Amino acid sequence: MKITNATFITSAADKKGFLKTDKPIICVAGKSNVGKSSFINMLANQKKLAKTSNTPGRTRLVNYFDFGEFILADLPGYGYAKVSKSEKGKWSKTLSDFFNFTKITHAISLVDIRHDPTEDDKMMIKLLYAQIIPFTLVATKADKIAKTKVKQQAKQVASKLGLTGANIIATSAETRLGKEEVLDAIERALIAAKEAENFQNEDENEELNCDSDNV
């Protein structure tokens, strides 16, 4: 898969503004300062598509981008300690509403390769399982550790979330490590979703034909 012309669409603060589209939606979730914006820019092969900030917790909206074959939804970063409880509550509600009101084709869950997953990271994975949303686990900032330690560290992070080393992709927005692997995972997810949709349509058509035969 190649992304040639990704563009920003809109931002939404609550369910009233959530985007309605016929395109598949791929969402990107992760804690504040995990590098979501840099990750998105890497996938888009652009430097400023998603705005980056040195201030954690700045992204408080769901930001939508058109990636051609799919819509990418950048979710608010979670787990930033230096905000009020009411602000955290707003972020939590936005995330909850998004998962409840949006048909998500696939999720990309970001974790920092340098650290063990936080309790918020674990809660996100549990949420994806509970919502039956297929996901890809991605470890960011691999350039921040020695190359010889990337594979083992990624495996350790995955194990803390109950996954194996085969279920995590180490990435770096600086070196573009893992970019193609992530795009391949997205492409597989889109194909699987399309096949499932076609299968469902065939079943519905068969039911209609059976009903008409019985009339």
C-alpha positions in Angstrom: 0.0 0.0 0.0 1.2 3.5 -0.9 -0.2 6.7 0.6 0.2 9.5 -2.0 -2.1 12.3 -0.9 -3.4 12.2 2.6 -5.4 15.3 3.7 -6.9 16.7 6.8 -10.7 16.5 6.9 -12.1 17.8 10.1 -12.0 17.6 14.0 -14.7 16.6 16.4 -15.1 17.3 20.0 -18.0 15.0 20.6 -20.4 12.5 19.0 -22.3 15.3 17.3 -19.3 16.0 15.1 -18.1 12.4 14.5 -17.5 11.8 10.8 -20.0 9.7 8.9 -18.4 8.0 5.9 -18.7 5.0 3.7 -15.0 4.6 3.7 -13.3 2.2 6.2 -12.1 3.9 9.4 -8.7 3.1 10.9 -8.3 4.7 14.3 -5.0 5.5 16.1 -5.0 5.4 19.9 -2.2 6.0 22.4 -1.2 7.8 25.6 -0.2 11.4 25.5 3.3 12.0 24.2 3.5 8.5 22.6 4.1 10.1 19.2 0.8 9.7 17.5 1.2 12.8 15.3 4.7 11.8 14.2 3.5 8.3 13.5 0.6 9.6 11.4 2.9 11.9 9.5 5.3 9.0 8.8 2.5 6.9 7.3 1.3 9.9 5.2 4.9 10.6 4.1 4.4 14.2 5.2 5.9 16.4 7.9 3.0 18.5 8.9 -0.2 16.7 8.2 -0.8 16.0 11.9 0.3 18.8 14.1 3.0 17.7 16.6 3.5 19.4 20.0 6.1 19.3 22.8 3.2 19.7 25.2 1.6 16.4 26.2 -2.1 16.2 26.3 -2.7 18.9 23.7 -4.8 16.8 21.4 -8.3 16.8 22.8 -10.3 16.2 19.7 -10.8 13.3 17.2 -9.0 14.4 14.1 -9.9 12.9 10.8 -7.7 12.4 7.8 -8.5 11.1 4.3 -5.8 8.5 3.4 -7.4 7.6 0.1 -8.5 4.0 0.7 -9.5 4.7 4.2 -10.2 7.4 6.8 -7.7 7.7 9.6 -9.1 8.9 13.0 -6.5 10.3 15.4 -8.0 9.9 18.9 -7.2 12.1 21.9 -4.2 11.0 23.9 -5.0 9.4 27.2 -3.3 9.1 30.5 -1.7 12.6 30.9 -1.5 13.3 34.6 -1.3 17.1 34.6 -4.9 17.9 33.7 -8.0 18.3 35.9 -10.3 15.4 36.7 -13.0 17.1 34.7 -10.8 17.4 31.7 -9.9 13.8 31.9 -13.6 13.0 32.2 -14.2 14.8 28.9 -11.5 12.9 27.1 -12.7 9.6 28.5 -16.3 10.4 27.3 -15.0 11.4 23.9 -13.2 8.1 23.5 -16.1 6.1 24.9 -18.6 7.8 22.5 -16.2 7.3 19.6 -16.0 3.5 20.1 -19.8 3.2 20.7 -20.9 5.4 17.8 -18.3 4.7 15.1 -18.0 1.6 13.0 -14.2 0.9 13.2 -12.5 -1.3 10.7 -9.2 -1.6 12.5 -7.4 0.1 15.4 -3.7 0.9 15.8 -2.7 0.9 19.4 0.5 2.8 20.1 2.8 2.2 23.0 6.2 3.6 23.8 8.9 0.9 23.2 11.1 2.4 26.0 8.7 1.7 28.8 6.4 -1.0 30.1 2.7 -0.4 29.1 0.8 1.8 31.5 -2.5 0.8 33.1 -4.2 3.1 30.6 -2.5 1.2 27.8 -3.8 -2.1 29.2 -7.3 -0.6 29.5 -7.2 0.4 25.9 -6.3 -3.1 24.8 -9.1 -4.5 27.0 -11.5 -2.0 25.4 -10.6 -3.1 21.9 -11.1 -6.8 22.9 -14.5 -5.9 24.5 -15.6 -4.0 21.4 -14.4 -6.9 19.2 -12.2 -4.5 17.2 -9.3 -6.0 15.4 -6.1 -4.1 16.2 -2.4 -3.8 15.5 0.0 -3.1 18.4 2.7 -0.6 17.4 5.7 0.3 19.5 6.9 3.9 18.8 10.3 5.7 19.3 12.4 2.7 18.4 15.2 5.1 17.4 15.5 6.0 21.1 17.1 2.7 22.1 19.9 0.7 20.7 19.1 -1.2 17.5 20.3 -4.5 19.1 17.6 -4.1 21.8 14.6 -3.2 19.6 13.3 -6.7 18.9 13.7 -7.9 22.5 12.2 -4.7 24.0 9.2 -4.8 21.6 8.7 -8.5 22.6 8.7 -7.5 26.3 6.2 -4.7 25.8 3.9 -7.1 23.9 4.1 -9.7 26.6 3.0 -7.2 29.2 -0.2 -6.8 27.2 -0.7 -10.6 26.9 0.6 -10.7 23.3 3.6 -12.3 21.6 6.5 -10.7 19.8 4.8 -11.5 16.5 1.9 -9.3 17.4 3.8 -6.0 17.7 5.5 -3.7 15.1 8.4 -1.6 16.2 8.5 1.8 14.5 10.4 5.1 14.4 9.1 8.3 12.8 12.7 9.4 12.5 14.1 6.5 10.6 10.8 5.2 9.1 11.4 1.8 10.7 8.3 -0.3 10.5 6.4 2.0 8.2 5.9 -0.6 5.5 4.9 -3.3 8.0 2.2 -1.0 9.4 0.9 -0.2 5.9 0.8 -3.9 5.1 -1.1 -4.6 8.3 -3.7 -1.9 7.3 -4.0 -3.3 3.8 -4.7 -6.7 5.2 -7.3 -5.3 7.5 -9.0 -3.5 4.7 -9.1 -6.7 2.6 -10.4 -8.7 5.5 -13.1 -6.2 6.2 -14.2 -6.1 2.5 -14.3 -9.9 2.3 -16.5 -10.0 5.5 -18.8 -7.3 4.0 -19.2 -9.3 0.8 -19.9 -12.5 2.7 -22.5 -10.7 4.8 -24.1 -9.3 1.6 -24.2 -12.8 0.1 -25.9 -14.2 3.2 -28.5 -11.4 3.1 -29.2 -12.0 -0.6 -29.6 -15.7 0.0 -32.1 -15.0 2.8 -34.1 -12.7 0.6 -34.1 -15.4 -2.2 -35.3 -18.0 0.3 -38.1 -15.7 1.6 -39.2 -15.0 -2.0 -39.3 -18.7 -2.8 -41.5 -19.4 0.2 -44.1 -16.7 -0.8 
